[in-house]
Amino acid sequence: MKNLTDIIVILDRSGSMASIKSDMEGGLASFMADQAKLPDPANVSLYLFDAKYEVSFENTPIQGIPAITLTPRGTTALL
């Protein structure tokens, strides 16, 4: 598709993110809202990691993405 933007977010959700949870959620929400206003289509993929890796969603049209909430937990794998 012409002029399609792919937004890929790789989000650290380790326990160290607890102190900036609200800032991270607010910043991502603001960024996504700004991107959704642009005339060209965009798809979003969200990947979360701590000691484990998880796909939250992939290639989802920006208008259909759920609210992004951060649930800090665990540790960061050092591999």
C-alpha positions, 0 to 999 in steps of 0.5 A, spaced: 500 500 500 502 506 498 504 511 503 503 506 509 507 507 515 509 501 520 509 503 527 513 498 531 513 499 539 518 495 543 516 496 550 520 494 556 515 492 562 520 490 567 520 492 574 524 498 573 519 501 569 514 502 575 516 509 576 515 511 569 509 507 568 504 513 567 509 517 563 510 512 558 503 510 557 501 518 556 507 519 551 505 513 547 497 515 547 499 522 545 504 519 539 499 514 537 493 520 537 498 524 533 499 519 528 492 517 527 490 524 525 495 524 519 492 522 512 496 516 510 494 509 513 498 506 519 499 499 522 502 498 529 505 492 532 507 492 540 512 487 543 513 487 550 519 484 554 522 483 561 525 476 562 520 474 557 518 476 550 510 477 548 507 480 542 501 484 544 498 485 537 501 486 530 500 490 524 493 493 527 490 499 523 492 505 528 484 506 529 483 499 531 489 499 537 487 498 544 489 503 549 496 501 551 497 499 558 504 498 561 504 492 567 511 493 570 513 486 572 519 481 573 526 483 570 530 484 564 533 478 561 541 480 560 542 475 554 
